Amino acid sequence: QVQLVESGGGLVQPGGSLRLSCAASGSIFSINSMAWYRQAPGKERSLVARLSAGGGGANYADSVKGRFTMSREAAKNTVYLEMNNLKPEDTAVYYCNADIRRLYEIVAVNYWGKGTLVNVSS
């Protein structure tokens, strides 16, 4: 079994910063890509940032470019989302997503974490 566990959400004032973490665990052979999505109340889930295992930088949604930075600690199967200059419109549940190939399996499967709430409010 594979699990994605997010942490680091909370209440922050506009202009503040938060750092989210997502750790993948279980019988992992390889991770093809990891991403952060978010879902605000009454809205659809949308991509925030994605990082592929093949190298290169992360891709970001236009709304967070220049404010959010996604990074990866491969040895720990963990990704981070550094969020700066947070705005009320960043309020959402943030979900970790990953394409993971498990041990003894041929194809990768897409997994979701349970999410962590980020509330940007004064």
C-alpha positions as CSV (number, residue, x, y, z in Angstrom):
1,Q,0.0,0.0,0.0
2,V,1.1,3.6,-0.6
3,Q,0.2,6.6,1.4
4,L,0.6,10.3,0.9
5,V,0.5,12.4,4.0
6,E,0.3,16.2,3.9
7,S,1.2,18.5,6.8
8,G,1.9,22.2,7.5
9,G,-1.5,23.8,6.8
10,G,-3.1,26.3,9.2
11,L,-4.3,29.9,9.7
12,V,-2.1,32.7,8.4
13,Q,-2.6,36.4,7.8
14,P,-2.5,37.9,4.4
15,G,1.1,38.5,3.3
16,G,2.3,35.6,5.5
17,S,4.0,32.4,4.6
18,L,3.5,28.7,5.1
19,R,5.4,25.5,4.2
20,L,3.5,22.4,3.3
21,S,5.0,19.0,3.2
22,C,3.9,15.7,1.6
23,A,5.6,12.4,2.4
24,A,5.0,9.3,0.3
25,S,5.4,6.0,2.1
26,G,4.8,2.3,1.5
27,S,6.1,-0.2,-1.0
28,I,7.5,2.3,-3.5
29,F,9.7,1.4,-6.4
30,S,9.7,4.8,-8.1
31,I,7.9,8.1,-8.2
32,N,7.3,9.6,-11.7
33,S,5.9,12.9,-10.6
34,M,4.4,14.7,-7.6
35,A,2.1,17.6,-7.6
36,W,0.1,20.0,-5.4
37,Y,-3.6,20.7,-6.1
38,R,-6.0,22.9,-4.1
39,Q,-9.8,23.1,-3.8
40,A,-11.5,26.2,-2.4
41,P,-15.0,26.0,-1.1
42,G,-17.5,25.8,-4.0
43,K,-14.8,25.4,-6.6
44,E,-13.2,22.6,-8.5
45,R,-9.9,21.1,-7.6
46,S,-7.1,22.7,-9.6
47,L,-3.4,22.2,-10.1
48,V,-1.0,24.4,-8.2
49,A,2.4,23.0,-9.0
50,R,3.9,19.9,-10.5
51,L,7.4,18.4,-10.3
52,S,8.5,15.5,-12.5
53,A,11.2,13.0,-11.6
54,G,13.1,13.6,-14.8
55,G,14.5,16.9,-13.7
56,G,14.0,20.5,-14.5
57,G,12.0,22.9,-12.5
58,A,8.4,22.8,-11.3
59,N,5.5,24.1,-13.3
60,Y,3.1,26.4,-11.6
61,A,-0.4,27.8,-12.0
62,D,-0.3,31.4,-13.1
63,S,-2.0,32.5,-9.9
64,V,0.9,31.4,-7.7
65,K,3.9,32.1,-10.0
66,G,6.5,34.1,-8.1
67,R,5.0,33.4,-4.7
68,F,5.0,29.6,-4.4
69,T,8.0,27.3,-4.7
70,M,7.8,23.5,-5.0
71,S,10.8,21.4,-4.1
72,R,11.6,17.7,-3.6
73,E,13.7,15.7,-1.2
74,A,14.0,12.5,-3.3
75,A,15.8,10.5,-0.6
76,K,12.8,11.0,1.7
77,N,10.1,10.7,-1.0
78,T,8.9,14.1,0.2
79,V,7.9,17.3,-1.6
80,Y,7.4,20.7,-0.2
81,L,5.4,23.8,-1.2
82,E,6.8,27.0,0.1
83,M,4.0,29.6,0.0
84,N,4.9,33.3,0.4
85,N,2.8,36.5,0.2
86,L,-0.3,34.5,0.8
87,K,-3.6,36.0,-0.2
88,P,-7.2,35.3,1.0
89,E,-7.9,33.7,-2.4
90,D,-5.2,31.1,-1.6
91,T,-7.6,29.7,1.1
92,A,-8.3,26.1,0.2
93,V,-7.6,22.5,1.0
94,Y,-4.3,21.6,-0.5
95,Y,-3.8,18.0,-1.7
96,C,-0.7,16.1,-2.6
97,N,-0.8,13.9,-5.8
98,A,1.7,11.5,-7.1
99,D,2.2,8.9,-9.9
100,I,3.9,6.0,-8.1
101,R,5.1,2.7,-9.3
102,R,4.9,0.1,-6.5
103,L,7.3,-2.8,-6.0
104,Y,6.6,-5.7,-8.3
105,E,4.2,-3.7,-10.4
106,I,4.8,-2.6,-14.0
107,V,2.7,0.6,-14.3
108,A,2.4,3.6,-12.1
109,V,-0.8,4.5,-10.3
110,N,-2.1,7.9,-9.3
111,Y,-2.5,8.5,-5.6
112,W,-4.0,11.3,-3.5
113,G,-3.4,12.5,0.0
114,K,-6.3,13.5,2.3
115,G,-5.4,17.2,2.2
116,T,-4.4,20.0,4.6
117,L,-6.4,23.2,5.1
118,V,-4.8,26.6,4.4
119,N,-6.8,29.5,5.7
120,V,-5.5,33.0,4.8
121,S,-7.5,35.5,6.9
122,S,-6.9,38.6,9.0
